[in-house]
């Protein structure tokens, strides 16, 4: 070995450091690098190089993976990692590559999966907006959208957890997009239904004059039938009425209305009587109604039913002349038309009294409230609403209590300036909330709200009158839904829930 030159003063040779020995890995473990994301170009090139049958299998697997991830809010990747013995990141990389290969198809599949779970849960009854399903109008939409926001926050938190994201942020975004999606879905469904029904033929509702003319014509037809009942018919009628009243403990002193009919029947004993004569007897019986006297009114109703049964179901030897069947049908029609006209007049007269009371108050500011009170007085008069159908009773109650939308407008309408004092108070409240702008805006908003509530009240009273004149059925006043409207009605809940769920999916991206 050659001699090396001496080292400069102060320097010395040291041995180079030796690498440390790492402890051996446990059995079954190997050293691997984490999977690195591949570019979309590489993923697509690999897919394009496959034969067609492998492409089909890969595409089907990509769609299934996307649906599963959407339906489980991202937990499908975690479950696959557990089942396959891989890491969650590896499975997420596979899902990302599936999106690269599938493009819009896998995106649609994932959205479909994300929508399917909430829709299926709602179909099974697990949906908060169902709580407010029966609330009508804008108030119902607001209530259901608020509940959808609460529900959406839960789905958003679940989605964030499944993707290992911030749960609080996910809940917030789920609430925002869930509520907005529900509101948008309801608006779209309602709008589509209106557009679809724009050309539906609306039922023709007769006017009071038309009802009066038709009723007179029907009474004339009954008279022209020339029906004359024999004494055998009147005797049977008297026997059946007496038996019915006896069974119910009839007492002339306690049931004076029924007693008056019995006296008229005794005057007819042994005589022929025309159809018109029996109808007059029925009117006498109906006039014997006494508010609050339940036993008398029950007896009166029993008498009316017996007279109607005789007219509609005559026996052999009870008709001296005429067409009893035609006469009975004409009389039934006449009574129905006359009843409609009478009930409609009762309602319109009550509404007119409300208008008069509001006008007498001076400012007319209580016009809507006066209408509510007039309808309430009408309902409290049992004789006035006797014979109202279920739909007529429901419409009357709506005209008394209003709807959530109308009552919300009534509340805001209290800001309306109806005089010097109320105007000052309204401006004062507005100023406290919004300063000078609020002082001007509050009275204006209150005025618009009050007028809106008044228009709604007028509509409720008009709806009640229309139902009466159409024969007592609300359905008779509405256009029959066409096929498109029926489809929208049948699938409305699923459509709205899909819109909310789809909105949540967008918000979570």
C-alpha positions in Angstrom: 0.0 0.0 0.0 1.4 3.4 -0.9 2.2 5.9 1.8 -0.4 8.7 2.2 0.7 12.3 2.9 0.3 13.4 6.5 -2.9 15.1 7.5 -2.9 18.8 8.2 -2.6 19.7 11.9 -6.0 19.4 13.7 -7.5 16.8 11.3 -8.1 13.2 12.1 -9.6 10.2 10.4 -13.0 8.8 11.6 -14.9 5.7 10.6 -18.0 6.5 8.4 -21.3 5.9 10.1 -22.8 2.4 9.5 -26.6 2.1 8.5 -28.9 1.1 11.4 -30.5 -2.3 11.3 -34.4 -2.0 11.4 -36.2 -4.6 13.5 -37.7 -7.4 11.4 -41.5 -7.0 10.3 -44.0 -9.2 12.1 -45.1 -12.4 10.2 -47.6 -11.6 7.4 -46.6 -8.0 6.9 -44.7 -6.6 3.9 -43.5 -3.1 3.1 -45.7 -1.5 0.4 -46.1 2.0 -0.9 -49.6 3.7 -0.7 -51.5 3.6 -4.0 -50.9 6.6 -6.1 -53.8 8.2 -8.0 -53.6 7.6 -11.8 -54.5 10.2 -14.4 -57.7 10.0 -16.3 -55.8 9.6 -19.5 -54.1 6.5 -18.2 -57.3 5.0 -16.8 -59.1 5.6 -20.1 -56.2 4.2 -22.1 -56.2 1.0 -20.1 -60.0 0.7 -20.5 -59.8 1.3 -24.3 -57.2 -1.5 -24.6 -59.5 -4.1 -23.2 -61.6 -6.4 -25.4 -65.3 -5.6 -25.7 -66.5 -8.2 -23.3 -64.2 -7.0 -20.6 -65.3 -3.4 -21.2 -68.9 -4.5 -20.7 -68.0 -6.2 -17.4 -66.0 -3.2 -16.1 -68.7 -0.7 -17.1 -71.3 -2.7 -15.3 -69.1 -2.9 -12.2 -68.5 0.9 -12.4 -72.2 1.6 -12.5 -72.9 -0.8 -9.6 -70.1 0.8 -7.5 -71.4 4.3 -8.2 -75.0 3.3 -7.2 -73.8 1.7 -4.0 -71.7 4.7 -3.0 -74.6 7.1 -3.6 -77.1 4.9 -1.8 -74.8 4.4 1.3 -73.5 7.9 1.5 -69.9 6.8 0.8 -69.9 3.8 3.2 -69.8 1.3 0.3 -66.1 2.0 -0.1 -65.5 1.4 3.6 -67.4 -1.8 3.6 -65.6 -3.0 0.5 -62.3 -2.3 2.1 -63.3 -4.4 5.2 -64.6 -7.3 3.1 -61.7 -7.3 0.6 -58.9 -6.8 3.2 -57.8 -3.6 1.4 -57.6 0.0 2.6 -60.4 2.5 2.3 -58.2 4.7 0.2 -57.7 1.9 -2.3 -61.4 1.4 -2.7 -61.9 5.2 -3.0 -59.3 5.2 -5.8 -61.2 2.5 -7.6 -64.4 4.5 -7.3 -62.6 7.6 -8.6 -61.4 5.6 -11.6 -64.9 4.3 -12.2 -66.0 7.9 -12.4 -63.2 8.6 -14.9 -64.2 5.7 -17.1 -68.0 6.1 -16.8 -68.2 9.9 -16.9 -71.9 11.1 -17.0 -73.2 7.5 -16.7 -71.6 6.8 -13.4 -72.5 10.3 -12.1 -76.1 9.7 -12.9 -75.9 6.3 -11.3 -74.5 7.8 -8.1 -77.1 10.5 -8.0 -79.8 7.8 -8.5 -78.4 5.9 -5.6 -78.3 9.0 -3.4 -81.9 9.8 -4.3 -83.1 6.2 -3.9 -82.4 5.9 -0.2 -84.4 9.0 1.0 -87.2 8.3 -1.4 -87.5 4.7 -0.2 -87.4 5.9 3.4 -90.1 8.4 2.7 -92.3 5.7 1.0 -92.0 3.7 4.2 -93.2 6.6 6.3 -89.7 7.7 7.5 -89.9 11.3 6.4 -90.2 14.5 8.6 -92.1 16.6 5.9 -95.0 14.1 6.2 -95.8 15.7 9.5 -97.0 18.8 7.7 -98.4 16.9 4.7 -102.0 18.2 5.3 -101.1 21.9 5.7 -102.2 23.7 2.6 -100.8 26.6 0.7 -97.5 28.6 1.2 -97.6 27.9 4.9 -97.5 24.1 4.2 -94.6 24.5 1.8 -92.6 26.5 4.3 -93.4 24.0 7.1 -92.4 21.0 5.0 -89.3 22.7 3.7 -88.2 23.5 7.2 -88.7 19.9 8.2 -86.8 18.8 5.1 -83.9 21.0 6.2 -83.8 19.2 9.5 -84.0 15.9 7.8 -81.4 17.0 5.3 -78.9 17.9 8.0 -79.0 14.3 9.1 -78.4 13.0 5.6 -75.7 15.6 5.2 -73.9 14.6 8.4 -74.2 10.9 7.3 -72.7 11.7 3.9 -69.8 13.6 5.5 -69.1 10.8 7.8 -69.1 8.3 5.0 -66.6 10.3 3.1 -64.5 11.2 6.2 -65.3 14.9 5.8 -66.3 17.6 8.3 -69.6 16.4 9.8 -70.7 19.8 10.9 -70.1 21.3 7.5 -71.9 18.3 5.9 -74.9 18.8 8.2 -75.1 22.5 7.4 -75.0 22.0 3.7 -77.5 19.1 3.9 -79.9 21.4 5.8 -79.5 24.3 3.3 -79.9 22.2 0.1 -82.5 19.8 1.6 -84.8 22.6 2.5 -84.2 24.5 -0.8 -84.7 21.3 -2.8 -88.0 20.6 -1.1 -89.3 24.1 -1.8 -88.1 23.9 -5.4 -89.7 20.5 -5.9 -93.1 21.6 -4.5 -93.0 24.7 -6.7 -92.2 22.7 -9.8 -94.9 20.1 -9.1 -97.5 22.8 -8.4 -96.5 24.7 -11.5 -96.5 21.6 -13.7 -99.9 20.7 -12.5 -101.3 24.2 -13.3 -99.8 24.2 -16.7 -101.2 20.7 -17.4 -104.7 21.8 -16.4 -104.7 25.1 -18.2 -107.1 23.8 -20.9 -109.3 21.6 -18.7 -113.0 22.3 -19.1 -114.3 23.9 -15.9 -117.7 22.8 -14.6 -120.5 25.2 -15.1 -122.0 26.3 -11.8 -125.6 27.6 -12.1 -126.5 31.1 -11.0 -129.3 31.8 -8.5 -131.6 32.9 -11.3 -131.0 29.7 -13.2 -131.6 27.6 -10.1 -134.9 29.4 -9.4 -136.1 28.9 -13.0 -135.1 25.2 -13.0 -136.9 24.6 -9.7 -140.1 26.2 -10.9 -139.9 24.1 -14.1 -139.4 20.9 -12.0 -142.4 21.8 -9.7 -144.5 22.3 -12.9 -143.4 19.0 -14.2 -144.4 17.3 -10.9 -147.8 19.0 -11.2 -148.2 18.0 -14.9 -147.6 14.4 -13.9 -151.2 14.6 -12.6 -150.5 12.3 -9.6 -153.4 11.8 -7.2 -153.1 9.5 -4.2 -156.0 7.5 -2.9 -157.3 7.5 0.7 -155.5 4.2 1.0 -152.1 6.0 0.6 -152.9 8.8 3.1 -154.3 6.2 5.7 -151.0 4.2 5.4 -149.0 7.4 5.8 -150.9 8.3 8.9 -150.7 4.9 10.4 -146.9 4.7 9.9 -146.3 8.2 11.3 -148.4 7.5 14.4 -146.6 4.2 14.9 -143.2 5.9 14.5 -144.0 8.7 16.9 -145.5 6.3 19.5 -142.3 4.2 19.4 -140.3 7.4 20.2 -142.5 8.5 23.1 -144.4 11.3 21.3 -146.0 14.0 23.5 -147.9 16.8 21.7 -146.9 19.3 24.4 -143.2 18.5 24.0 -143.1 18.1 20.2 -145.5 20.8 18.9 -144.0 20.8 15.4 -144.8 17.2 14.9 -148.3 17.6 16.5 -149.2 20.2 13.8 -148.5 17.7 11.0 -150.6 15.1 12.7 -153.5 17.5 12.8 -153.1 18.1 9.0 -153.0 14.4 8.4 -156.3 13.8 10.2 -157.9 16.5 8.0 -156.9 14.4 5.0 -158.2 11.1 6.3 -160.5 9.4 3.7 -159.7 11.9 1.0 -157.7 11.8 -2.2 -154.6 14.1 -2.2 -152.5 15.4 -5.0 -148.7 15.2 -5.2 -148.6 18.9 -4.6 -150.8 18.5 -1.5 -148.4 15.9 -0.1 -145.5 18.2 -0.8 -147.3 21.0 1.0 -147.7 18.7 4.0 -143.9 18.0 3.9 -143.2 21.7 3.9 -145.4 22.0 7.0 -143.4 19.3 8.7 -140.1 20.9 7.8 -141.4 24.2 9.1 -142.0 22.5 12.5 -138.3 22.4 13.2 -137.5 24.1 16.5 -133.9 25.0 17.3 -132.8 23.3 20.5 -135.8 20.9 20.7 -134.1 17.6 19.8 -137.1 15.4 20.4 -139.4 17.6 18.3 -136.8 17.8 15.5 -136.3 14.1 15.5 -140.1 13.6 15.2 -140.3 16.1 12.4 -137.4 14.4 10.5 -139.2 11.0 10.9 -142.4 12.5 9.4 -140.5 14.0 6.5 -138.9 10.6 5.8 -142.3 8.8 5.8 -143.8 11.3 3.4 -140.8 10.9 1.0 -141.0 7.1 1.3 -144.7 7.2 0.3 -144.1 9.5 -2.7 -141.1 7.4 -3.9 -142.5 3.9 -3.1 -146.2 3.7 -3.7 -148.0 0.4 -3.4 -150.9 -1.1 -5.4 -154.1 0.8 -5.1 -152.5 4.0 -3.7 -152.3 6.0 -7.0 -155.6 7.1 -8.5 -154.1 8.7 -11.6 -150.9 10.1 -13.1 -147.4 8.9 -13.4 -146.2 8.5 -9.8 -142.6 7.7 -10.8 -142.2 10.7 -13.0 -143.9 12.9 -10.5 -141.7 11.7 -7.7 -138.5 12.3 -9.7 -139.6 15.8 -10.8 -140.5 16.7 -7.2 -137.2 15.4 -5.9 -135.4 17.5 -8.5 -137.4 20.6 -7.6 -136.7 20.2 -3.9 -133.0 19.8 -4.5 -132.8 22.9 -6.7 -135.0 24.9 -4.2 -132.8 23.8 -1.3 -129.6 24.9 -3.2 -131.1 28.3 -3.9 -132.3 28.7 -0.3 -128.9 27.8 1.3 -127.0 30.0 -1.2 -129.3 32.9 -0.3 -128.7 32.3 3.4 -124.9 32.5 2.9 -125.0 35.6 0.6 -127.3 37.4 3.0 -125.0 36.6 5.9 -122.0 37.9 3.9 -123.9 41.1 3.1 -124.6 41.6 6.8 -120.9 41.3 7.4 -120.1 43.9 4.8 -122.7 46.2 6.4 -121.3 45.8 9.8 -117.8 46.6 8.5 -119.1 49.7 6.8 -120.9 50.8 9.9 -117.5 50.7 11.8 -116.4 53.7 9.8 -113.0 52.8 8.4 -113.9 49.5 7.0 -110.7 48.1 8.3 -112.4 45.2 9.9 -114.1 44.0 6.7 -112.4 40.6 6.7 -113.0 40.0 10.4 -116.7 41.0 10.0 -117.0 38.4 7.3 -115.6 35.7 9.7 -118.0 36.7 12.4 -121.0 36.7 10.0 -120.1 33.1 8.9 -119.7 32.1 12.5 -123.2 33.5 13.4 -124.5 31.5 10.4 -123.0 28.3 11.6 -124.4 28.9 15.1 -127.9 29.1 13.7 -128.8 25.4 13.4 -131.9 26.1 11.5 -130.0 28.1 8.9 -127.4 25.4 8.2 -129.8 22.5 8.5 -129.3 20.3 5.5 -125.7 21.4 4.7 -123.6 18.6 3.3 -120.2 17.6 4.6 -118.4 19.6 2.0 -120.6 22.7 2.6 -119.9 22.4 6.4 -116.1 22.2 5.7 -116.2 25.2 3.4 -118.2 27.2 6.0 -115.6 26.3 8.7 -112.9 27.5 6.3 -114.7 30.8 5.9 -114.9 31.1 9.7 -111.4 30.1 10.8 -109.4 30.9 7.7 -106.4 28.9 6.5 -102.8 29.1 7.8 -101.8 31.3 4.8 -104.7 33.7 5.4 -104.1 33.9 9.1 -100.4 34.7 8.5 -101.5 37.5 6.3 -104.0 38.7 8.9 -101.2 38.9 11.4 -98.9 40.9 9.2 -101.9 43.0 8.2 -102.1 44.4 11.7 -99.3 46.7 10.6 -101.7 48.3 8.1 -102.5 51.9 8.9 -106.2 52.2 9.3 -106.2 55.5 11.2 -104.0 58.1 12.7 -103.1 56.0 15.8 -102.6 52.7 14.0 -100.6 54.4 11.3 -98.3 55.9 13.9 -97.9 52.6 15.7 -97.2 50.8 12.5 -94.5 53.3 11.5 -93.0 53.1 15.0 -92.7 49.4 14.9 -91.1 49.5 11.4 -88.6 52.2 12.6 -87.6 50.0 15.5 -86.9 47.1 13.2 -85.5 48.8 10.1 -85.0 52.5 10.8 -86.4 55.1 8.4 -86.8 52.5 5.7 -88.8 50.2 8.1 -91.0 53.2 9.1 -92.1 53.5 5.5 -92.1 49.8 4.6 -94.0 48.4 7.6 -97.3 50.2 6.9 -97.1 49.4 3.1 -96.4 45.7 3.8 -99.3 45.6 6.3 -101.7 47.2 3.8 -100.8 44.7 1.1 -101.1 41.8 3.6 -104.5 43.0 4.8 -105.8 43.3 1.3 -104.5 39.8 0.5 -106.3 38.4 3.5 -109.6 40.1 2.4 -109.3 38.7 -1.1 -108.8 35.2 0.3 -111.8 35.6 2.6 -114.0 36.7 -0.3 -112.8 33.6 -2.2 -113.7 31.3 0.7 -117.2 32.7 0.9 -117.6 32.5 -2.9 -116.3 28.9 -2.8 -119.0 28.0 -0.2 -121.7 29.5 -2.4 -120.3 27.7 -5.5 -120.3 24.3 -3.6 -124.0 24.9 -2.5 -125.2 25.8 -6.0 -123.2 22.9 -7.6 -125.2 20.4 -5.5 -123.2 20.2 -2.2 -120.0 18.5 -3.6 -116.7 20.4 -3.7 -115.6 18.1 -6.5 -118.5 19.4 -8.7 -116.9 22.9 -8.6 -113.5 21.7 -9.8 -112.2 20.8 -13.2 -111.6 17.0 -13.5 -107.9 16.3 -13.5 -106.4 15.1 -16.8 -104.0 12.2 -17.1 -100.9 14.3 -16.6 -102.3 15.9 -13.5 -103.3 12.6 -12.1 -99.8 11.3 -12.7 -98.3 14.3 -10.9 -100.7 13.9 -8.0 -99.9 10.2 -7.7 -96.1 10.7 -7.7 -95.9 14.2 -6.1 -94.3 13.0 -2.8 -91.6 10.9 -4.7 -90.9 13.8 -7.0 -90.5 16.4 -4.2 -88.3 14.0 -2.2 -86.2 13.3 -5.3 -85.7 17.0 -5.8 -84.6 17.5 -2.2 -82.3 14.5 -2.2 -80.8 15.6 -5.6 -80.2 19.0 -4.2 -78.5 17.6 -1.2 -76.2 15.5 -3.5 -75.2 18.6 -5.4 -74.6 20.5 -2.1 -72.3 17.7 -0.8 -70.0 17.7 -3.8 
